[in-house]
């Protein structure tokens, strides 16, 4: 059954619809992860980290806000950022599973941010034939470099710290590992978008991103996890894991409870 977001193999969009579908995935990754990072406010291990993660969350919200109106322009619906963020059901979202997973301990968040930022930097560096996406990519690339540096510093601090912090960081890398492959999957929309110059082929960004993570993991005296017995897939086609429903319920509650309200 085709997703109401991005397409499956026998229904790949063309032209403006293709660009809209591709941009939607990038925006959804940013929006959902911003929601998860926002959950760290008052929960981070120190007040400076409350602020740091909140700032990263705001950067990602800014990226989503820059893309959603363009999606509405390209898909012909004229929808705005609130429509996409607050009024879509779960099957209409096209984000990867990594960003929707529940907040774990702080080490889990560091590992998730490390992989997400390393992969996103390579994607953003490629640029795009779409004028709006290209502009968002240029600004977001600078932000992603900071996000990656933040994750790197904490990976090193935890991995090469105490016995307990080392254990937790190693456990976090293992917990995140099943969600990594999906970041680099060449789904039908991404492959078609690459052919049109709209965005890079995800698989082609993997080598550099993976090399970055491997270098940091080694420097932190940690070990890259072995092959996982299972891996996540399906997020781009609107098929999500259990945590996504509760995340959307919390994120969209106010907007859905008061339709048409403005503030």
C-alpha positions as a Python dict, from the first residue, in 0.01 Angstrom:
ca = {
    (1, 'X'): (0, 0, 0),
    (2, 'X'): (158, 331, -102),
    (3, 'X'): (238, 571, 178),
    (4, 'X'): (64, 909, 178),
    (5, 'X'): (413, 1056, 217),
    (6, 'X'): (682, 910, -8),
    (7, 'X'): (630, 650, -276),
    (8, 'X'): (696, 280, -308),
    (9, 'X'): (868, 125, -610),
    (10, 'X'): (566, 115, -840),
    (11, 'X'): (457, 470, -770),
    (12, 'X'): (766, 693, -779),
    (13, 'X'): (660, 1057, -835),
    (14, 'X'): (804, 1272, -1113),
    (15, 'X'): (888, 1638, -1159),
    (16, 'X'): (777, 1872, -880),
    (17, 'X'): (611, 1584, -696),
    (18, 'X'): (944, 1402, -683),
    (19, 'X'): (1121, 1706, -537),
    (20, 'X'): (839, 1747, -284),
    (21, 'X'): (865, 1384, -173),
    (22, 'X'): (1242, 1408, -134),
    (23, 'X'): (1231, 1734, 62),
    (24, 'X'): (961, 1594, 286),
    (25, 'X'): (1190, 1315, 407),
    (26, 'X'): (1465, 1560, 497),
    (27, 'X'): (1223, 1790, 675),
    (28, 'X'): (1063, 1506, 868),
    (29, 'X'): (1400, 1376, 989),
    (30, 'X'): (1476, 1721, 1127),
    (31, 'X'): (1132, 1779, 1280),
    (32, 'X'): (1107, 1446, 1459),
    (33, 'X'): (1461, 1456, 1592),
    (34, 'X'): (1405, 1813, 1713),
    (35, 'X'): (1113, 1681, 1916),
    (36, 'X'): (1325, 1409, 2075),
    (37, 'X'): (1610, 1650, 2155),
    (38, 'X'): (1364, 1892, 2312),
    (39, 'X'): (1278, 1624, 2566),
    (40, 'X'): (1621, 1675, 2722),
    (41, 'X'): (1528, 2018, 2860),
    (42, 'X'): (1562, 1989, 3241),
    (43, 'X'): (1675, 1626, 3194),
    (44, 'X'): (2030, 1671, 3065),
    (45, 'X'): (2321, 1597, 3301),
    (46, 'X'): (2411, 1966, 3334),
    (47, 'X'): (2246, 2300, 3260),
    (48, 'X'): (2487, 2381, 2978),
    (49, 'X'): (2379, 2061, 2806),
    (50, 'X'): (2013, 2159, 2843),
    (51, 'X'): (2098, 2467, 2640),
    (52, 'X'): (2319, 2289, 2388),
    (53, 'X'): (2064, 2023, 2300),
    (54, 'X'): (1787, 2283, 2290),
    (55, 'X'): (1992, 2486, 2042),
    (56, 'X'): (2048, 2181, 1822),
    (57, 'X'): (1674, 2113, 1839),
    (58, 'X'): (1601, 2470, 1729),
    (59, 'X'): (1846, 2439, 1439),
    (60, 'X'): (1661, 2130, 1318),
    (61, 'X'): (1322, 2297, 1356),
    (62, 'X'): (1457, 2582, 1145),
    (63, 'X'): (1558, 2337, 874),
    (64, 'X'): (1212, 2179, 876),
    (65, 'X'): (1045, 2520, 864),
    (66, 'X'): (1254, 2615, 564),
    (67, 'X'): (1149, 2301, 376),
    (68, 'X'): (782, 2242, 457),
    (69, 'X'): (645, 2548, 270),
    (70, 'X'): (850, 2445, -34),
    (71, 'X'): (700, 2097, -14),
    (72, 'X'): (353, 2252, -14),
    (73, 'X'): (446, 2461, -316),
    (74, 'X'): (584, 2166, -510),
    (75, 'X'): (312, 1913, -427),
    (76, 'X'): (40, 2162, -526),
    (77, 'X'): (-142, 2157, -194),
    (78, 'X'): (-21, 2495, -70),
    (79, 'X'): (12, 2354, 281),
    (80, 'X'): (234, 2534, 530),
    (81, 'X'): (470, 2425, 804),
    (82, 'X'): (199, 2379, 1068),
    (83, 'X'): (-5, 2159, 835),
    (84, 'X'): (288, 1923, 779),
    (85, 'X'): (412, 1922, 1138),
    (86, 'X'): (84, 1915, 1327),
    (87, 'X'): (-188, 1769, 1105),
    (88, 'X'): (-41, 1454, 950),
    (89, 'X'): (-106, 1104, 1080),
    (90, 'X'): (177, 857, 1136),
    (91, 'X'): (165, 698, 790),
    (92, 'X'): (220, 1036, 628),
    (93, 'X'): (559, 1088, 793),
    (94, 'X'): (874, 992, 601),
    (95, 'X'): (1151, 1011, 863),
    (96, 'X'): (1399, 734, 935),
    (97, 'X'): (1346, 522, 1246),
    (98, 'X'): (1660, 644, 1423),
    (99, 'X'): (1517, 987, 1503),
    (100, 'X'): (1186, 862, 1642),
    (101, 'X'): (1325, 621, 1902),
    (102, 'X'): (1244, 703, 2264),
    (103, 'X'): (1490, 907, 2467),
    (104, 'X'): (1727, 670, 2641),
    (105, 'X'): (2014, 761, 2868),
    (106, 'X'): (2249, 1043, 2775),
    (107, 'X'): (2499, 808, 2611),
    (108, 'X'): (2226, 683, 2374),
    (109, 'X'): (2155, 1042, 2268),
    (110, 'X'): (2524, 1108, 2207),
    (111, 'X'): (2551, 796, 1989),
    (112, 'X'): (2235, 886, 1798),
    (113, 'X'): (2351, 1245, 1742),
    (114, 'X'): (2692, 1121, 1630),
    (115, 'X'): (2550, 902, 1353),
    (116, 'X'): (2273, 1142, 1254),
    (117, 'X'): (2507, 1441, 1223),
    (118, 'X'): (2785, 1249, 1046),
    (119, 'X'): (2540, 1124, 784),
    (120, 'X'): (2355, 1455, 748),
    (121, 'X'): (2674, 1655, 691),
    (122, 'X'): (2759, 1444, 388),
    (123, 'X'): (2407, 1478, 253),
    (124, 'X'): (2400, 1855, 302),
    (125, 'X'): (2743, 1905, 145),
    (126, 'X'): (2618, 1777, -191),
    (127, 'X'): (2389, 2072, -265),
    (128, 'X'): (2074, 2053, -477),
    (129, 'X'): (1925, 2164, -806),
    (130, 'X'): (1620, 2280, -609),
    (131, 'X'): (1678, 2644, -518),
    (132, 'X'): (1512, 2631, -175),
    (133, 'X'): (1672, 2304, -72),
    (134, 'X'): (2011, 2428, -185),
    (135, 'X'): (1974, 2736, 35),
    (136, 'X'): (1863, 2533, 334),
    (137, 'X'): (2150, 2290, 278),
    (138, 'X'): (2409, 2568, 277),
    (139, 'X'): (2294, 2703, 614),
    (140, 'X'): (2223, 2361, 764),
    (141, 'X'): (2568, 2233, 671),
    (142, 'X'): (2728, 2486, 906),
    (143, 'X'): (2486, 2388, 1181),
    (144, 'X'): (2547, 2017, 1128),
    (145, 'X'): (2921, 2067, 1169),
    (146, 'X'): (2856, 2208, 1516),
    (147, 'X'): (2614, 1925, 1594),
    (148, 'X'): (2874, 1668, 1495),
    (149, 'X'): (3146, 1838, 1696),
    (150, 'X'): (2921, 1837, 2000),
    (151, 'X'): (2854, 1465, 1963),
    (152, 'X'): (3224, 1397, 1908),
    (153, 'X'): (3330, 1578, 2223),
    (154, 'X'): (3082, 1383, 2434),
    (155, 'X'): (3173, 1052, 2270),
    (156, 'X'): (3536, 1110, 2362),
    (157, 'X'): (3450, 1228, 2711),
    (158, 'X'): (3228, 931, 2789),
    (159, 'X'): (3424, 665, 2605),
    (160, 'X'): (3760, 759, 2751),
    (161, 'X'): (3622, 858, 3091),
    (162, 'X'): (3527, 638, 3382),
    (163, 'X'): (3461, 267, 3365),
    (164, 'X'): (3087, 338, 3396),
    (165, 'X'): (3077, 608, 3127),
    (166, 'X'): (3278, 383, 2893),
    (167, 'X'): (3036, 95, 2947),
    (168, 'X'): (2732, 314, 2885),
    (169, 'X'): (2877, 467, 2569),
    (170, 'X'): (2966, 125, 2430),
    (171, 'X'): (2615, 0, 2511),
    (172, 'X'): (2469, 305, 2337),
    (173, 'X'): (2663, 239, 2017),
    (174, 'X'): (2524, -114, 2012),
    (175, 'X'): (2169, 14, 2074),
    (176, 'X'): (2189, 264, 1788),
    (177, 'X'): (2352, 25, 1540),
    (178, 'X'): (2031, -138, 1405),
    (179, 'X'): (1905, 202, 1289),
    (180, 'X'): (2218, 312, 1105),
    (181, 'X'): (2172, 128, 774),
    (182, 'X'): (1844, 306, 704),
    (183, 'X'): (2026, 641, 696),
    (184, 'X'): (2203, 524, 381),
    (185, 'X'): (1928, 329, 204),
    (186, 'X'): (1866, 421, -161),
    (187, 'X'): (1486, 419, -144),
    (188, 'X'): (1298, 479, -473),
    (189, 'X'): (1240, 850, -412),
    (190, 'X'): (1602, 920, -317),
    (191, 'X'): (1728, 729, -620),
    (192, 'X'): (1497, 920, -855),
    (193, 'X'): (1586, 1251, -689),
    (194, 'X'): (1955, 1176, -736),
    (195, 'X'): (1899, 1116, -1108),
    (196, 'X'): (1737, 1462, -1131),
    (197, 'X'): (2012, 1638, -934),
    (198, 'X'): (1782, 1715, -644),
    (199, 'X'): (1992, 1539, -383),
    (200, 'X'): (2275, 1290, -334),
    (201, 'X'): (2240, 915, -338),
    (202, 'X'): (2230, 814, 31),
    (203, 'X'): (2455, 513, -23),
    (204, 'X'): (2727, 738, -166),
    (205, 'X'): (2743, 938, 157),
    (206, 'X'): (2805, 631, 371),
    (207, 'X'): (3179, 579, 327),
    (208, 'X'): (3283, 921, 456),
    (209, 'X'): (3023, 929, 735),
    (210, 'X'): (3117, 581, 851),
    (211, 'X'): (3487, 662, 841),
    (212, 'X'): (3422, 968, 1060),
    (213, 'X'): (3233, 766, 1319),
    (214, 'X'): (3490, 486, 1317),
    (215, 'X'): (3772, 733, 1380),
    (216, 'X'): (3595, 893, 1676),
    (217, 'X'): (3493, 559, 1824),
    (218, 'X'): (3851, 438, 1811),
    (219, 'X'): (3983, 761, 1963),
    (220, 'X'): (3731, 723, 2246),
    (221, 'X'): (3874, 374, 2321),
    (222, 'X'): (3542, 221, 2213),
    (223, 'X'): (3465, -56, 1966),
    (224, 'X'): (3239, -42, 1662),
    (225, 'X'): (2949, -286, 1710),
    (226, 'X'): (2937, -599, 1500),
    (227, 'X'): (2659, -683, 1258),
    (228, 'X'): (2311, -653, 1412),
    (229, 'X'): (2075, -953, 1396),
    (230, 'X'): (1808, -715, 1259),
    (231, 'X'): (1790, -367, 1111),
    (232, 'X'): (1523, -99, 1079),
    (233, 'X'): (1361, -14, 747),
    (234, 'X'): (1045, 142, 610),
    (235, 'X'): (1046, 488, 762),
    (236, 'X'): (1070, 664, 426),
    (237, 'X'): (757, 477, 312),
    (238, 'X'): (559, 578, 622),
    (239, 'X'): (604, 254, 815),
    (240, 'X'): (721, 344, 1164),
    (241, 'X'): (824, 187, 1492),
    (242, 'X'): (615, 185, 1808),
    (243, 'X'): (750, 511, 1961),
    (244, 'X'): (634, 723, 1666),
    (245, 'X'): (267, 720, 1764),
    (246, 'X'): (324, 853, 2115),
    (247, 'X'): (572, 1112, 1987),
    (248, 'X'): (314, 1253, 1744),
    (249, 'X'): (39, 1242, 2005),
    (250, 'X'): (244, 1460, 2235),
    (251, 'X'): (379, 1691, 1965),
    (252, 'X'): (44, 1748, 1793),
    (253, 'X'): (-190, 1749, 2093),
    (254, 'X'): (-231, 2125, 2130),
    (255, 'X'): (-277, 2197, 1760),
    (256, 'X'): (-530, 1917, 1715),
    (257, 'X'): (-718, 2011, 2032),
    (258, 'X'): (-765, 2370, 1912),
    (259, 'X'): (-806, 2358, 1530),
    (260, 'X'): (-727, 2685, 1359),
    (261, 'X'): (-586, 2847, 1672),
    (262, 'X'): (-300, 3096, 1625),
    (263, 'X'): (-54, 3238, 1874),
}
